[in-house]
Amino acid sequence: MAGLTPKDMTDQRNDAMREGVKALVLMNGGGAVALLAFLQAIWSKEPALVKYVLWGLGCLVVGVALAALVHFFRYHTSLAYQRLFTIADQLSTVKTPGQGLGLPSVASSADEFREMKRSATRYERLYFWCAYLSVILFVIGVSIILYGAAVEPRTKIPGVEV
């Protein structure tokens, strides 16, 4: 890893997250589209499976929505950290209370720093939770359908042996 700057590492993390979100959207979205086609095929032929497919479809749709929120929360995290670093730079260069900040004292800027740090942490946690929940919902959605296929009796079609 010698020779990589902090910016290079940040770019690598951004690329990994971007590709990860694309995979989450593709997984959940592709699964949802496939389930819609499957639902159409079984609607009248296998009514016992319909409820499982609908629950699985619901999980995948929510998973797509959560995957889409990852970028929204990452943007807000980045913005909060940018503001946080600006405040930290101002605090490190201030020699007298309020100098250059237009603030009555450094203490109010320190309070702003703490609040921005909380905000950045909150958004950071939200984007990780959205990503993890998207994967979990994909697994749950597929598991519901597999469970339904395993436990529900098949509809007997005259002349067809299963």
N, C-alpha and C positions, 0 to 999 in steps of 0.2 A: 504494500500500500504506500510505499515511499513515493514522494513526488505529487501526491494528490493534495490539492488545497481544500480548505473547508468548503469552498464554493463547489468544487468537483464532487465532494461527498454529498452536499445538499442536492446537487443536480441528479446524482444517482438515486437518492432517496425519492426525489420527485418523480423521476422516470419509473421507478419501481411501483410507487403508489398509483401513478396514472395507469400503468398497465394492469395493476391489480384491480382497480375500479372497472376498467374495461372488461376484465374477466368476470367480475361479479355481475355486471349488467348482462353480459353475454350468457352466462350460466343461468341466471334467474329469468331473464327475458326470453331466451331460447326455450327454456323449460316451460315457461308460461304459454308461449305460442304452440309448442308441441302438445301441451295439455288441452288447449282449446280445440285443436284438431282432433285429439283423442276423445274429448268430451262429445264432440259432434258425432263421432262414430259410435259411441256407446250409449248415447242418450236414450234410445228406445230399446236397444238390444240387451244392455246390461244395466238396468236401472239401479241395482244394488251398489254398483261401483261409482255412480254419479256423485254421491255425497263425499266420497274419499277424494275424487278428482277435484271437486270444488274446493275442499279444504286445502289440498295440495296446491292448487292454483292460487288460492288466497295467500298462502305462505310465500310463493314465488313472486307474486305481484308486490307484496310488502318488501320482499328482499330487493327487488329492482328499485323501489322508492328509496330504501335506505342506502343502496349503493350510489344512487344519484345525489343523495345528501352529503356524501363524503367530500366531494369537491367544494360544496358550499361551506361546510365547516372548516375545511383546510384553508380556504380563502380567508375566512374570518380569523383563523389561528395565525396565519401569516401576517395579516393586517395588525392584529393585536401585538405580535412580537415586533413588528416594525415600529409601532408606536412606543413599545416598551424600550427598545434600544435607543430611540430618540430621547426619551425621558432620562434614561440612564446616562447618555452622553451629556445631556444638559446638567444633570446632577454632578457629574464628575468634573465639569469645568467651572462650576459656580464657586466663586471665592467668598462672596458675601450673600447673605440671605436675599433671595429674590432677584439677584443680578442676572440680566439677560432673559429672564423667564416671563417677565410681566406678571409675576405672582407675588403675593405678599410675603411669602417665606419659602424656604426650601422644604419645610415640613409638608406643605400642601402638595408640592411636586412629589415628595416621597409617598404621600398617600395615593396620589394618582398612579405612581409606579406600582404600588401594591395592588391597586384595583385592576390595572391593566394586566398584571401578572396573573391574577385570579381569572380574568376574562380569557387570556390566552390558554391557560390550563383547562378551563371549562370547554372551550372549543376543540382543543386537542383531544380531550377525552371523548367528546361527542363524535368526532370523525373516526376514531378507532372503534368506538362502540357500534357505529353504523356499519363499518366494514365487517366486524366480527359477527354482528347479528345477521347481516346479509348472508354470510356463509352458513350460519346456523339454521336460518330459515330455509335455505336451499335443501339442506340435509333433512330437516323436519318435513318439508313438503314432499320430497321424494319418498321418504320413509312412510308417510301416511298413505300414499298411493300403493306402495309395495305391500303394506300391511293389509289394505283393503282388498288387493288382488289375492292375497294369500288366504284371508279368512272368509270372504264372501263366496257363497255357492254360485257356481256358474249357471246361467240360464240355459236350459236344455233346448237345443234347436233340433227339430225333427230331422232325422236322417244324417246327423253329424255326430261322430264319436269323438270325445275329447280324452 
